[in-house]
Amino acid sequence: MQRYFVYMMASRKNGTLYVGVTSNLKRRVFEHRNEIIDGFTKEYGVHRLVYFEEHNNINQAIKREKQLKKWRRVWKIELIEKQNNNWNDLYQKILI
């Protein structure tokens, strides 16, 4: 079964946020961290994985990504801090 991920990256605690969707979270976060692809995360130094959730359906994942992108910043911060109060980089967690 294919898995899809909606994720949030941050430059630092309470810093710049980025919301994305991918079918390969390890590869995509690696690309952000190593500035492999030009764009927002490279320009603003957004390298820390601070939140992710898994979905079984791509349409559901895309819908959730769009929903989160429309959210107020404070709501995104509350969502992150429910799972990751210290804004730890979760990259090592997904490598296991």
PDB file of N, CA, C and O in Angstrom:
ATOM      1  N   MET A   1       0.842  -1.184   0.000  1.00  0.00           N
ATOM      2  CA  MET A   1       0.000   0.000   0.000  1.00  0.00           C
ATOM      3  C   MET A   1       0.887   1.247   0.000  1.00  0.00           C
ATOM      4  O   MET A   1       1.826   1.361   0.787  1.00  0.00           O
ATOM      5  N   GLN A   2       0.573   2.151  -0.878  1.00  0.00           N
ATOM      6  CA  GLN A   2       1.325   3.406  -0.974  1.00  0.00           C
ATOM      7  C   GLN A   2       0.985   4.311   0.205  1.00  0.00           C
ATOM      8  O   GLN A   2      -0.167   4.388   0.634  1.00  0.00           O
ATOM      9  N   ARG A   3       1.987   4.982   0.714  1.00  0.00           N
ATOM     10  CA  ARG A   3       1.788   5.939   1.813  1.00  0.00           C
ATOM     11  C   ARG A   3       2.140   7.331   1.314  1.00  0.00           C
ATOM     12  O   ARG A   3       3.017   7.506   0.468  1.00  0.00           O
ATOM     13  N   TYR A   4       1.440   8.306   1.853  1.00  0.00           N
ATOM     14  CA  TYR A   4       1.670   9.710   1.507  1.00  0.00           C
ATOM     15  C   TYR A   4       1.790  10.501   2.798  1.00  0.00           C
ATOM     16  O   TYR A   4       1.178  10.158   3.810  1.00  0.00           O
ATOM     17  N   PHE A   5       2.572  11.546   2.754  1.00  0.00           N
ATOM     18  CA  PHE A   5       2.853  12.322   3.958  1.00  0.00           C
ATOM     19  C   PHE A   5       2.591  13.800   3.718  1.00  0.00           C
ATOM     20  O   PHE A   5       2.970  14.360   2.690  1.00  0.00           O
ATOM     21  N   VAL A   6       1.942  14.411   4.682  1.00  0.00           N
ATOM     22  CA  VAL A   6       1.832  15.864   4.761  1.00  0.00           C
ATOM     23  C   VAL A   6       2.801  16.252   5.868  1.00  0.00           C
ATOM     24  O   VAL A   6       2.794  15.653   6.943  1.00  0.00           O
ATOM     25  N   TYR A   7       3.627  17.244   5.608  1.00  0.00           N
ATOM     26  CA  TYR A   7       4.683  17.566   6.560  1.00  0.00           C
ATOM     27  C   TYR A   7       4.884  19.067   6.675  1.00  0.00           C
ATOM     28  O   TYR A   7       4.500  19.839   5.796  1.00  0.00           O
ATOM     29  N   MET A   8       5.503  19.461   7.792  1.00  0.00           N
ATOM     30  CA  MET A   8       5.877  20.858   7.985  1.00  0.00           C
ATOM     31  C   MET A   8       7.357  20.926   8.327  1.00  0.00           C
ATOM     32  O   MET A   8       7.867  20.170   9.154  1.00  0.00           O
ATOM     33  N   MET A   9       8.012  21.837   7.676  1.00  0.00           N
ATOM     34  CA  MET A   9       9.412  22.131   7.920  1.00  0.00           C
ATOM     35  C   MET A   9       9.481  23.523   8.543  1.00  0.00           C
ATOM     36  O   MET A   9       8.607  24.359   8.310  1.00  0.00           O
ATOM     37  N   ALA A  10      10.527  23.765   9.337  1.00  0.00           N
ATOM     38  CA  ALA A  10      10.720  25.075   9.956  1.00  0.00           C
ATOM     39  C   ALA A  10      12.190  25.464   9.889  1.00  0.00           C
ATOM     40  O   ALA A  10      13.074  24.609   9.836  1.00  0.00           O
ATOM     41  N   SER A  11      12.428  26.750   9.893  1.00  0.00           N
ATOM     42  CA  SER A  11      13.808  27.248   9.915  1.00  0.00           C
ATOM     43  C   SER A  11      14.385  27.158  11.324  1.00  0.00           C
ATOM     44  O   SER A  11      15.588  26.970  11.504  1.00  0.00           O
ATOM     45  N   ARG A  12      13.510  27.294  12.316  1.00  0.00           N
ATOM     46  CA  ARG A  12      13.877  27.213  13.736  1.00  0.00           C
ATOM     47  C   ARG A  12      12.575  27.230  14.524  1.00  0.00           C
ATOM     48  O   ARG A  12      11.505  27.327  13.923  1.00  0.00           O
ATOM     49  N   LYS A  13      12.631  27.140  15.834  1.00  0.00           N
ATOM     50  CA  LYS A  13      11.420  27.224  16.640  1.00  0.00           C
ATOM     51  C   LYS A  13      10.740  28.566  16.386  1.00  0.00           C
ATOM     52  O   LYS A  13      11.372  29.618  16.479  1.00  0.00           O
ATOM     53  N   ASN A  14       9.468  28.520  16.071  1.00  0.00           N
ATOM     54  CA  ASN A  14       8.672  29.702  15.750  1.00  0.00           C
ATOM     55  C   ASN A  14       9.198  30.479  14.548  1.00  0.00           C
ATOM     56  O   ASN A  14       8.895  31.661  14.385  1.00  0.00           O
ATOM     57  N   GLY A  15       9.979  29.819  13.717  1.00  0.00           N
ATOM     58  CA  GLY A  15      10.536  30.466  12.535  1.00  0.00           C
ATOM     59  C   GLY A  15       9.647  30.312  11.317  1.00  0.00           C
ATOM     60  O   GLY A  15       8.440  30.097  11.434  1.00  0.00           O
ATOM     61  N   THR A  16      10.250  30.423  10.159  1.00  0.00           N
ATOM     62  CA  THR A  16       9.546  30.285   8.893  1.00  0.00           C
ATOM     63  C   THR A  16       9.046  28.861   8.737  1.00  0.00           C
ATOM     64  O   THR A  16       9.777  27.913   9.024  1.00  0.00           O
ATOM     65  N   LEU A  17       7.807  28.698   8.284  1.00  0.00           N
ATOM     66  CA  LEU A  17       7.190  27.382   8.120  1.00  0.00           C
ATOM     67  C   LEU A  17       6.939  27.071   6.650  1.00  0.00           C
ATOM     68  O   LEU A  17       6.684  27.960   5.839  1.00  0.00           O
ATOM     69  N   TYR A  18       7.019  25.788   6.333  1.00  0.00           N
ATOM     70  CA  TYR A  18       6.704  25.300   4.992  1.00  0.00           C
ATOM     71  C   TYR A  18       5.847  24.053   5.140  1.00  0.00           C
ATOM     72  O   TYR A  18       6.165  23.179   5.946  1.00  0.00           O
ATOM     73  N   VAL A  19       4.768  23.959   4.376  1.00  0.00           N
ATOM     74  CA  VAL A  19       3.889  22.790   4.375  1.00  0.00           C
ATOM     75  C   VAL A  19       4.008  22.121   3.017  1.00  0.00           C
ATOM     76  O   VAL A  19       3.943  22.787   1.984  1.00  0.00           O
ATOM     77  N   GLY A  20       4.184  20.790   3.017  1.00  0.00           N
ATOM     78  CA  GLY A  20       4.304  20.056   1.764  1.00  0.00           C
ATOM     79  C   GLY A  20       3.646  18.701   1.835  1.00  0.00           C
ATOM     80  O   GLY A  20       3.183  18.275   2.893  1.00  0.00           O
ATOM     81  N   VAL A  21       3.605  18.021   0.693  1.00  0.00           N
ATOM     82  CA  VAL A  21       3.071  16.664   0.594  1.00  0.00           C
ATOM     83  C   VAL A  21       4.029  15.854  -0.277  1.00  0.00           C
ATOM     84  O   VAL A  21       4.596  16.372  -1.238  1.00  0.00           O
ATOM     85  N   THR A  22       4.203  14.587   0.066  1.00  0.00           N
ATOM     86  CA  THR A  22       5.125  13.730  -0.674  1.00  0.00           C
ATOM     87  C   THR A  22       4.761  12.263  -0.473  1.00  0.00           C
ATOM     88  O   THR A  22       4.062  11.908   0.476  1.00  0.00           O
ATOM     89  N   SER A  23       5.241  11.425  -1.371  1.00  0.00           N
ATOM     90  CA  SER A  23       5.089   9.984  -1.203  1.00  0.00           C
ATOM     91  C   SER A  23       6.364   9.364  -0.632  1.00  0.00           C
ATOM     92  O   SER A  23       6.384   8.183  -0.282  1.00  0.00           O
ATOM     93  N   ASN A  24       7.422  10.161  -0.540  1.00  0.00           N
ATOM     94  CA  ASN A  24       8.692   9.660  -0.008  1.00  0.00           C
ATOM     95  C   ASN A  24       9.258  10.716   0.955  1.00  0.00           C
ATOM     96  O   ASN A  24      10.024  11.592   0.554  1.00  0.00           O
ATOM     97  N   LEU A  25       8.871  10.615   2.206  1.00  0.00           N
ATOM     98  CA  LEU A  25       9.234  11.637   3.194  1.00  0.00           C
ATOM     99  C   LEU A  25      10.744  11.700   3.416  1.00  0.00           C
ATOM    100  O   LEU A  25      11.301  12.794   3.508  1.00  0.00           O
ATOM    101  N   LYS A  26      11.409  10.567   3.501  1.00  0.00           N
ATOM    102  CA  LYS A  26      12.859  10.565   3.730  1.00  0.00           C
ATOM    103  C   LYS A  26      13.592  11.320   2.624  1.00  0.00           C
ATOM    104  O   LYS A  26      14.435  12.176   2.895  1.00  0.00           O
ATOM    105  N   ARG A  27      13.259  10.990   1.374  1.00  0.00           N
ATOM    106  CA  ARG A  27      13.923  11.638   0.243  1.00  0.00           C
ATOM    107  C   ARG A  27      13.611  13.128   0.208  1.00  0.00           C
ATOM    108  O   ARG A  27      14.504  13.947  -0.008  1.00  0.00           O
ATOM    109  N   ARG A  28      12.352  13.480   0.417  1.00  0.00           N
ATOM    110  CA  ARG A  28      11.960  14.887   0.306  1.00  0.00           C
ATOM    111  C   ARG A  28      12.601  15.743   1.391  1.00  0.00           C
ATOM    112  O   ARG A  28      13.066  16.849   1.113  1.00  0.00           O
ATOM    113  N   VAL A  29      12.630  15.249   2.611  1.00  0.00           N
ATOM    114  CA  VAL A  29      13.273  16.014   3.687  1.00  0.00           C
ATOM    115  C   VAL A  29      14.773  16.124   3.421  1.00  0.00           C
ATOM    116  O   VAL A  29      15.371  17.171   3.665  1.00  0.00           O
ATOM    117  N   PHE A  30      15.379  15.050   2.922  1.00  0.00           N
ATOM    118  CA  PHE A  30      16.798  15.095   2.557  1.00  0.00           C
ATOM    119  C   PHE A  30      17.044  16.209   1.532  1.00  0.00           C
ATOM    120  O   PHE A  30      18.017  16.955   1.640  1.00  0.00           O
ATOM    121  N   GLU A  31      16.161  16.313   0.548  1.00  0.00           N
ATOM    122  CA  GLU A  31      16.293  17.362  -0.476  1.00  0.00           C
ATOM    123  C   GLU A  31      16.193  18.749   0.141  1.00  0.00           C
ATOM    124  O   GLU A  31      16.968  19.639  -0.208  1.00  0.00           O
ATOM    125  N   HIS A  32      15.249  18.941   1.051  1.00  0.00           N
ATOM    126  CA  HIS A  32      15.120  20.244   1.722  1.00  0.00           C
ATOM    127  C   HIS A  32      16.373  20.549   2.540  1.00  0.00           C
ATOM    128  O   HIS A  32      16.934  21.641   2.447  1.00  0.00           O
ATOM    129  N   ARG A  33      16.803  19.582   3.334  1.00  0.00           N
ATOM    130  CA  ARG A  33      17.942  19.789   4.233  1.00  0.00           C
ATOM    131  C   ARG A  33      19.227  20.102   3.482  1.00  0.00           C
ATOM    132  O   ARG A  33      20.063  20.873   3.954  1.00  0.00           O
ATOM    133  N   ASN A  34      19.375  19.503   2.319  1.00  0.00           N
ATOM    134  CA  ASN A  34      20.613  19.662   1.549  1.00  0.00           C
ATOM    135  C   ASN A  34      20.480  20.660   0.402  1.00  0.00           C
ATOM    136  O   ASN A  34      21.366  20.763  -0.446  1.00  0.00           O
ATOM    137  N   GLU A  35      19.373  21.391   0.383  1.00  0.00           N
ATOM    138  CA  GLU A  35      19.124  22.450  -0.598  1.00  0.00           C
ATOM    139  C   GLU A  35      19.355  21.967  -2.026  1.00  0.00           C
ATOM    140  O   GLU A  35      19.951  22.669  -2.843  1.00  0.00           O
ATOM    141  N   ILE A  36      18.879  20.768  -2.310  1.00  0.00           N
ATOM    142  CA  ILE A  36      19.048  20.169  -3.632  1.00  0.00           C
ATOM    143  C   ILE A  36      18.157  20.844  -4.673  1.00  0.00           C
ATOM    144  O   ILE A  36      18.544  20.980  -5.834  1.00  0.00           O
ATOM    145  N   ILE A  37      16.967  21.264  -4.254  1.00  0.00           N
ATOM    146  CA  ILE A  37      16.018  21.873  -5.179  1.00  0.00           C
ATOM    147  C   ILE A  37      15.840  23.344  -4.817  1.00  0.00           C
ATOM    148  O   ILE A  37      15.603  23.689  -3.660  1.00  0.00           O
ATOM    149  N   ASP A  38      15.959  24.202  -5.827  1.00  0.00           N
ATOM    150  CA  ASP A  38      15.741  25.623  -5.602  1.00  0.00           C
ATOM    151  C   ASP A  38      14.290  25.872  -5.213  1.00  0.00           C
ATOM    152  O   ASP A  38      13.382  25.173  -5.664  1.00  0.00           O
ATOM    153  N   GLY A  39      14.087  26.870  -4.376  1.00  0.00           N
ATOM    154  CA  GLY A  39      12.729  27.231  -3.998  1.00  0.00           C
ATOM    155  C   GLY A  39      12.671  27.852  -2.621  1.00  0.00           C
ATOM    156  O   GLY A  39      13.674  28.317  -2.081  1.00  0.00           O
ATOM    157  N   PHE A  40      11.476  27.848  -2.070  1.00  0.00           N
ATOM    158  CA  PHE A  40      11.187  28.515  -0.804  1.00  0.00           C
ATOM    159  C   PHE A  40      12.071  28.023   0.335  1.00  0.00           C
ATOM    160  O   PHE A  40      12.667  28.827   1.052  1.00  0.00           O
ATOM    161  N   THR A  41      12.159  26.698   0.507  1.00  0.00           N
ATOM    162  CA  THR A  41      12.899  26.185   1.663  1.00  0.00           C
ATOM    163  C   THR A  41      14.394  26.484   1.563  1.00  0.00           C
ATOM    164  O   THR A  41      15.052  26.720   2.576  1.00  0.00           O
ATOM    165  N   LYS A  42      14.918  26.473   0.366  1.00  0.00           N
ATOM    166  CA  LYS A  42      16.327  26.820   0.176  1.00  0.00           C
ATOM    167  C   LYS A  42      16.545  28.307   0.442  1.00  0.00           C
ATOM    168  O   LYS A  42      17.503  28.689   1.115  1.00  0.00           O
ATOM    169  N   GLU A  43      15.666  29.133  -0.082  1.00  0.00           N
ATOM    170  CA  GLU A  43      15.802  30.581   0.063  1.00  0.00           C
ATOM    171  C   GLU A  43      15.705  31.028   1.518  1.00  0.00           C
ATOM    172  O   GLU A  43      16.407  31.950   1.932  1.00  0.00           O
ATOM    173  N   TYR A  44      14.840  30.380   2.297  1.00  0.00           N
ATOM    174  CA  TYR A  44      14.599  30.802   3.677  1.00  0.00           C
ATOM    175  C   TYR A  44      15.240  29.888   4.727  1.00  0.00           C
ATOM    176  O   TYR A  44      14.973  30.040   5.919  1.00  0.00           O
ATOM    177  N   GLY A  45      16.069  28.956   4.305  1.00  0.00           N
ATOM    178  CA  GLY A  45      16.780  28.103   5.260  1.00  0.00           C
ATOM    179  C   GLY A  45      15.858  27.228   6.089  1.00  0.00           C
ATOM    180  O   GLY A  45      16.069  27.052   7.289  1.00  0.00           O
ATOM    181  N   VAL A  46      14.845  26.687   5.455  1.00  0.00           N
ATOM    182  CA  VAL A  46      13.857  25.859   6.152  1.00  0.00           C
ATOM    183  C   VAL A  46      14.306  24.395   6.024  1.00  0.00           C
ATOM    184  O   VAL A  46      14.043  23.743   5.015  1.00  0.00           O
ATOM    185  N   HIS A  47      14.986  23.894   7.059  1.00  0.00           N
ATOM    186  CA  HIS A  47      15.622  22.576   6.982  1.00  0.00           C
ATOM    187  C   HIS A  47      15.181  21.602   8.063  1.00  0.00           C
ATOM    188  O   HIS A  47      15.598  20.445   8.038  1.00  0.00           O
ATOM    189  N   ARG A  48      14.371  22.017   8.989  1.00  0.00           N
ATOM    190  CA  ARG A  48      14.023  21.189  10.152  1.00  0.00           C
ATOM    191  C   ARG A  48      12.624  20.592   9.989  1.00  0.00           C
ATOM    192  O   ARG A  48      11.646  21.332   9.883  1.00  0.00           O
ATOM    193  N   LEU A  49      12.520  19.264   9.968  1.00  0.00           N
ATOM    194  CA  LEU A  49      11.226  18.586   9.930  1.00  0.00           C
ATOM    195  C   LEU A  49      10.629  18.649  11.329  1.00  0.00           C
ATOM    196  O   LEU A  49      11.191  18.086  12.268  1.00  0.00           O
ATOM    197  N   VAL A  50       9.492  19.330  11.478  1.00  0.00           N
ATOM    198  CA  VAL A  50       8.909  19.505  12.808  1.00  0.00           C
ATOM    199  C   VAL A  50       7.547  18.823  12.969  1.00  0.00           C
ATOM    200  O   VAL A  50       7.043  18.698  14.085  1.00  0.00           O
ATOM    201  N   TYR A  51       6.953  18.382  11.855  1.00  0.00           N
ATOM    202  CA  TYR A  51       5.637  17.744  11.934  1.00  0.00           C
ATOM    203  C   TYR A  51       5.410  16.918  10.678  1.00  0.00           C
ATOM    204  O   TYR A  51       5.812  17.313   9.584  1.00  0.00           O
ATOM    205  N   PHE A  52       4.762  15.768  10.841  1.00  0.00           N
ATOM    206  CA  PHE A  52       4.299  15.014   9.679  1.00  0.00           C
ATOM    207  C   PHE A  52       3.143  14.118  10.081  1.00  0.00           C
ATOM    208  O   PHE A  52       2.997  13.732  11.240  1.00  0.00           O
ATOM    209  N   GLU A  53       2.333  13.802   9.092  1.00  0.00           N
ATOM    210  CA  GLU A  53       1.226  12.871   9.280  1.00  0.00           C
ATOM    211  C   GLU A  53       1.129  12.000   8.037  1.00  0.00           C
ATOM    212  O   GLU A  53       1.471  12.436   6.937  1.00  0.00           O
ATOM    213  N   GLU A  54       0.669  10.784   8.211  1.00  0.00           N
ATOM    214  CA  GLU A  54       0.620   9.807   7.132  1.00  0.00           C
ATOM    215  C   GLU A  54      -0.812   9.624   6.630  1.00  0.00           C
ATOM    216  O   GLU A  54      -1.770   9.655   7.402  1.00  0.00           O
ATOM    217  N   HIS A  55      -0.928   9.433   5.315  1.00  0.00           N
ATOM    218  CA  HIS A  55      -2.216   9.183   4.671  1.00  0.00           C
ATOM    219  C   HIS A  55      -2.063   8.017   3.705  1.00  0.00           C
ATOM    220  O   HIS A  55      -0.971   7.773   3.191  1.00  0.00           O
ATOM    221  N   ASN A  56      -3.148   7.299   3.458  1.00  0.00           N
ATOM    222  CA  ASN A  56      -3.141   6.170   2.525  1.00  0.00           C
ATOM    223  C   ASN A  56      -3.637   6.544   1.138  1.00  0.00           C
ATOM    224  O   ASN A  56      -3.556   5.738   0.211  1.00  0.00           O
ATOM    225  N   ASN A  57      -4.148   7.756   0.987  1.00  0.00           N
ATOM    226  CA  ASN A  57      -4.749   8.186  -0.260  1.00  0.00           C
ATOM    227  C   ASN A  57      -4.157   9.534  -0.670  1.00  0.00           C
ATOM    228  O   ASN A  57      -4.153  10.474   0.125  1.00  0.00           O
ATOM    229  N   ILE A  58      -3.658   9.636  -1.902  1.00  0.00           N
ATOM    230  CA  ILE A  58      -3.010  10.867  -2.350  1.00  0.00           C
ATOM    231  C   ILE A  58      -3.980  12.041  -2.354  1.00  0.00           C
ATOM    232  O   ILE A  58      -3.601  13.157  -1.999  1.00  0.00           O
ATOM    233  N   ASN A  59      -5.223  11.802  -2.750  1.00  0.00           N
ATOM    234  CA  ASN A  59      -6.193  12.894  -2.779  1.00  0.00           C
ATOM    235  C   ASN A  59      -6.472  13.428  -1.380  1.00  0.00           C
ATOM    236  O   ASN A  59      -6.625  14.633  -1.183  1.00  0.00           O
ATOM    237  N   GLN A  60      -6.535  12.526  -0.424  1.00  0.00           N
ATOM    238  CA  GLN A  60      -6.733  12.917   0.978  1.00  0.00           C
ATOM    239  C   GLN A  60      -5.531  13.730   1.471  1.00  0.00           C
ATOM    240  O   GLN A  60      -5.697  14.733   2.166  1.00  0.00           O
ATOM    241  N   ALA A  61      -4.332  13.295   1.109  1.00  0.00           N
ATOM    242  CA  ALA A  61      -3.114  13.995   1.533  1.00  0.00           C
ATOM    243  C   ALA A  61      -3.052  15.392   0.920  1.00  0.00           C
ATOM    244  O   ALA A  61      -2.724  16.357   1.611  1.00  0.00           O
ATOM    245  N   ILE A  62      -3.361  15.507  -0.351  1.00  0.00           N
ATOM    246  CA  ILE A  62      -3.343  16.813  -1.015  1.00  0.00           C
ATOM    247  C   ILE A  62      -4.396  17.738  -0.409  1.00  0.00           C
ATOM    248  O   ILE A  62      -4.144  18.926  -0.208  1.00  0.00           O
ATOM    249  N   LYS A  63      -5.560  17.195  -0.123  1.00  0.00           N
ATOM    250  CA  LYS A  63      -6.620  17.990   0.507  1.00  0.00           C
ATOM    251  C   LYS A  63      -6.155  18.528   1.861  1.00  0.00           C
ATOM    252  O   LYS A  63      -6.385  19.693   2.187  1.00  0.00           O
ATOM    253  N   ARG A  64      -5.494  17.664   2.648  1.00  0.00           N
ATOM    254  CA  ARG A  64      -4.994  18.074   3.963  1.00  0.00           C
ATOM    255  C   ARG A  64      -3.894  19.128   3.826  1.00  0.00           C
ATOM    256  O   ARG A  64      -3.860  20.092   4.591  1.00  0.00           O
ATOM    257  N   GLU A  65      -2.997  18.949   2.858  1.00  0.00           N
ATOM    258  CA  GLU A  65      -1.937  19.941   2.634  1.00  0.00           C
ATOM    259  C   GLU A  65      -2.555  21.304   2.329  1.00  0.00           C
ATOM    260  O   GLU A  65      -2.147  22.313   2.904  1.00  0.00           O
ATOM    261  N   LYS A  66      -3.523  21.337   1.439  1.00  0.00           N
ATOM    262  CA  LYS A  66      -4.173  22.599   1.080  1.00  0.00           C
ATOM    263  C   LYS A  66      -4.870  23.219   2.287  1.00  0.00           C
ATOM    264  O   LYS A  66      -4.852  24.436   2.469  1.00  0.00           O
ATOM    265  N   GLN A  67      -5.487  22.367   3.110  1.00  0.00           N
ATOM    266  CA  GLN A  67      -6.150  22.849   4.322  1.00  0.00           C
ATOM    267  C   GLN A  67      -5.135  23.514   5.247  1.00  0.00           C
ATOM    268  O   GLN A  67      -5.367  24.624   5.727  1.00  0.00           O
ATOM    269  N   LEU A  68      -4.004  22.838   5.503  1.00  0.00           N
ATOM    270  CA  LEU A  68      -2.989  23.387   6.405  1.00  0.00           C
ATOM    271  C   LEU A  68      -2.389  24.676   5.860  1.00  0.00           C
ATOM    272  O   LEU A  68      -2.101  25.598   6.623  1.00  0.00           O
ATOM    273  N   LYS A  69      -2.201  24.747   4.553  1.00  0.00           N
ATOM    274  CA  LYS A  69      -1.639  25.966   3.963  1.00  0.00           C
ATOM    275  C   LYS A  69      -2.546  27.173   4.175  1.00  0.00           C
ATOM    276  O   LYS A  69      -2.068  28.306   4.229  1.00  0.00           O
ATOM    277  N   LYS A  70      -3.855  26.936   4.297  1.00  0.00           N
ATOM    278  CA  LYS A  70      -4.806  28.027   4.511  1.00  0.00           C
ATOM    279  C   LYS A  70      -4.939  28.408   5.985  1.00  0.00           C
ATOM    280  O   LYS A  70      -5.482  29.463   6.315  1.00  0.00           O
ATOM    281  N   TRP A  71      -4.444  27.553   6.857  1.00  0.00           N
ATOM    282  CA  TRP A  71      -4.569  27.808   8.300  1.00  0.00           C
ATOM    283  C   TRP A  71      -3.794  29.051   8.713  1.00  0.00           C
ATOM    284  O   TRP A  71      -2.811  29.430   8.075  1.00  0.00           O
ATOM    285  N   ARG A  72      -4.248  29.669   9.778  1.00  0.00           N
ATOM    286  CA  ARG A  72      -3.495  30.743  10.418  1.00  0.00           C
ATOM    287  C   ARG A  72      -2.210  30.169  11.007  1.00  0.00           C
ATOM    288  O   ARG A  72      -2.155  29.003  11.398  1.00  0.00           O
ATOM    289  N   ARG A  73      -1.205  30.990  11.060  1.00  0.00           N
ATOM    290  CA  ARG A  73       0.092  30.566  11.587  1.00  0.00           C
ATOM    291  C   ARG A  73      -0.035  29.999  13.007  1.00  0.00           C
ATOM    292  O   ARG A  73       0.576  28.977  13.319  1.00  0.00           O
ATOM    293  N   VAL A  74      -0.808  30.641  13.850  1.00  0.00           N
ATOM    294  CA  VAL A  74      -0.948  30.200  15.239  1.00  0.00           C
ATOM    295  C   VAL A  74      -1.526  28.792  15.301  1.00  0.00           C
ATOM    296  O   VAL A  74      -1.152  28.022  16.186  1.00  0.00           O
ATOM    297  N   TRP A  75      -2.424  28.432  14.390  1.00  0.00           N
ATOM    298  CA  TRP A  75      -3.003  27.087  14.372  1.00  0.00           C
ATOM    299  C   TRP A  75      -1.937  26.061  13.983  1.00  0.00           C
ATOM    300  O   TRP A  75      -1.895  24.961  14.534  1.00  0.00           O
ATOM    301  N   LYS A  76      -1.080  26.427  13.033  1.00  0.00           N
ATOM    302  CA  LYS A  76       0.007  25.521  12.620  1.00  0.00           C
ATOM    303  C   LYS A  76       0.961  25.296  13.792  1.00  0.00           C
ATOM    304  O   LYS A  76       1.388  24.171  14.048  1.00  0.00           O
ATOM    305  N   ILE A  77       1.285  26.360  14.489  1.00  0.00           N
ATOM    306  CA  ILE A  77       2.182  26.251  15.647  1.00  0.00           C
ATOM    307  C   ILE A  77       1.560  25.356  16.712  1.00  0.00           C
ATOM    308  O   ILE A  77       2.256  24.526  17.298  1.00  0.00           O
ATOM    309  N   GLU A  78       0.278  25.506  16.971  1.00  0.00           N
ATOM    310  CA  GLU A  78      -0.408  24.656  17.953  1.00  0.00           C
ATOM    311  C   GLU A  78      -0.372  23.196  17.528  1.00  0.00           C
ATOM    312  O   GLU A  78      -0.176  22.318  18.368  1.00  0.00           O
ATOM    313  N   LEU A  79      -0.558  22.919  16.247  1.00  0.00           N
ATOM    314  CA  LEU A  79      -0.513  21.550  15.741  1.00  0.00           C
ATOM    315  C   LEU A  79       0.880  20.958  15.926  1.00  0.00           C
ATOM    316  O   LEU A  79       1.017  19.820  16.375  1.00  0.00           O
ATOM    317  N   ILE A  80       1.895  21.714  15.587  1.00  0.00           N
ATOM    318  CA  ILE A  80       3.275  21.249  15.767  1.00  0.00           C
ATOM    319  C   ILE A  80       3.526  20.939  17.238  1.00  0.00           C
ATOM    320  O   ILE A  80       4.043  19.873  17.572  1.00  0.00           O
ATOM    321  N   GLU A  81       3.164  21.861  18.106  1.00  0.00           N
ATOM    322  CA  GLU A  81       3.498  21.714  19.523  1.00  0.00           C
ATOM    323  C   GLU A  81       2.691  20.629  20.230  1.00  0.00           C
ATOM    324  O   GLU A  81       3.092  20.184  21.306  1.00  0.00           O
ATOM    325  N   LYS A  82       1.573  20.190  19.664  1.00  0.00           N
ATOM    326  CA  LYS A  82       0.845  19.051  20.232  1.00  0.00           C
ATOM    327  C   LYS A  82       1.681  17.780  20.138  1.00  0.00           C
ATOM    328  O   LYS A  82       1.646  16.942  21.039  1.00  0.00           O
ATOM    329  N   GLN A  83       2.430  17.637  19.049  1.00  0.00           N
ATOM    330  CA  GLN A  83       3.247  16.438  18.829  1.00  0.00           C
ATOM    331  C   GLN A  83       4.725  16.657  19.112  1.00  0.00           C
ATOM    332  O   GLN A  83       5.447  15.708  19.417  1.00  0.00           O
ATOM    333  N   ASN A  84       5.172  17.887  19.013  1.00  0.00           N
ATOM    334  CA  ASN A  84       6.608  18.171  19.064  1.00  0.00           C
ATOM    335  C   ASN A  84       6.824  19.503  19.788  1.00  0.00           C
ATOM    336  O   ASN A  84       7.210  20.499  19.176  1.00  0.00           O
ATOM    337  N   ASN A  85       6.575  19.503  21.072  1.00  0.00           N
ATOM    338  CA  ASN A  85       6.593  20.724  21.867  1.00  0.00           C
ATOM    339  C   ASN A  85       7.901  21.502  21.776  1.00  0.00           C
ATOM    340  O   ASN A  85       7.894  22.731  21.826  1.00  0.00           O
ATOM    341  N   ASN A  86       9.006  20.806  21.645  1.00  0.00           N
ATOM    342  CA  ASN A  86      10.314  21.476  21.600  1.00  0.00           C
ATOM    343  C   ASN A  86      10.796  21.782  20.185  1.00  0.00           C
ATOM    344  O   ASN A  86      11.912  22.267  20.000  1.00  0.00           O
ATOM    345  N   TRP A  87       9.966  21.502  19.197  1.00  0.00           N
ATOM    346  CA  TRP A  87      10.319  21.731  17.798  1.00  0.00           C
ATOM    347  C   TRP A  87      11.593  20.974  17.408  1.00  0.00           C
ATOM    348  O   TRP A  87      12.416  21.473  16.642  1.00  0.00           O
ATOM    349  N   ASN A  88      11.737  19.769  17.947  1.00  0.00           N
ATOM    350  CA  ASN A  88      12.893  18.942  17.587  1.00  0.00           C
ATOM    351  C   ASN A  88      12.847  18.602  16.106  1.00  0.00           C
ATOM    352  O   ASN A  88      11.774  18.514  15.508  1.00  0.00           O
ATOM    353  N   ASP A  89      14.021  18.414  15.527  1.00  0.00           N
ATOM    354  CA  ASP A  89      14.103  17.974  14.132  1.00  0.00           C
ATOM    355  C   ASP A  89      13.769  16.480  14.119  1.00  0.00           C
ATOM    356  O   ASP A  89      14.469  15.685  14.746  1.00  0.00           O
ATOM    357  N   LEU A  90      12.719  16.100  13.420  1.00  0.00           N
ATOM    358  CA  LEU A  90      12.238  14.713  13.412  1.00  0.00           C
ATOM    359  C   LEU A  90      12.886  13.870  12.322  1.00  0.00           C
ATOM    360  O   LEU A  90      12.507  12.715  12.127  1.00  0.00           O
ATOM    361  N   TYR A  91      13.844  14.425  11.622  1.00  0.00           N
ATOM    362  CA  TYR A  91      14.476  13.708  10.508  1.00  0.00           C
ATOM    363  C   TYR A  91      15.056  12.364  10.956  1.00  0.00           C
ATOM    364  O   TYR A  91      14.856  11.358  10.276  1.00  0.00           O
ATOM    365  N   GLN A  92      15.761  12.329  12.071  1.00  0.00           N
ATOM    366  CA  GLN A  92      16.346  11.068  12.556  1.00  0.00           C
ATOM    367  C   GLN A  92      15.262  10.046  12.868  1.00  0.00           C
ATOM    368  O   GLN A  92      15.475   8.845  12.697  1.00  0.00           O
ATOM    369  N   LYS A  93      14.117  10.503  13.316  1.00  0.00           N
ATOM    370  CA  LYS A  93      13.004   9.612  13.633  1.00  0.00           C
ATOM    371  C   LYS A  93      12.502   8.878  12.395  1.00  0.00           C
ATOM    372  O   LYS A  93      12.153   7.700  12.479  1.00  0.00           O
ATOM    373  N   ILE A  94      12.461   9.547  11.260  1.00  0.00           N
ATOM    374  CA  ILE A  94      11.946   8.901  10.040  1.00  0.00           C
ATOM    375  C   ILE A  94      12.985   8.020   9.369  1.00  0.00           C
ATOM    376  O   ILE A  94      12.640   7.229   8.490  1.00  0.00           O
ATOM    377  N   LEU A  95      14.235   8.134   9.754  1.00  0.00           N
ATOM    378  CA  LEU A  95      15.289   7.302   9.169  1.00  0.00           C
ATOM    379  C   LEU A  95      15.307   5.894   9.750  1.00  0.00           C
ATOM    380  O   LEU A  95      15.918   4.992   9.176  1.00  0.00           O
ATOM    381  N   ILE A  96      14.649   5.703  10.869  1.00  0.00           N
ATOM    382  CA  ILE A  96      14.641   4.396  11.562  1.00  0.00           C
ATOM    383  C   ILE A  96      13.803   3.404  10.793  1.00  0.00           C
ATOM    384  O   ILE A  96      13.671   2.253  11.210  1.00  0.00           O
TER     385      ILE A  96
END
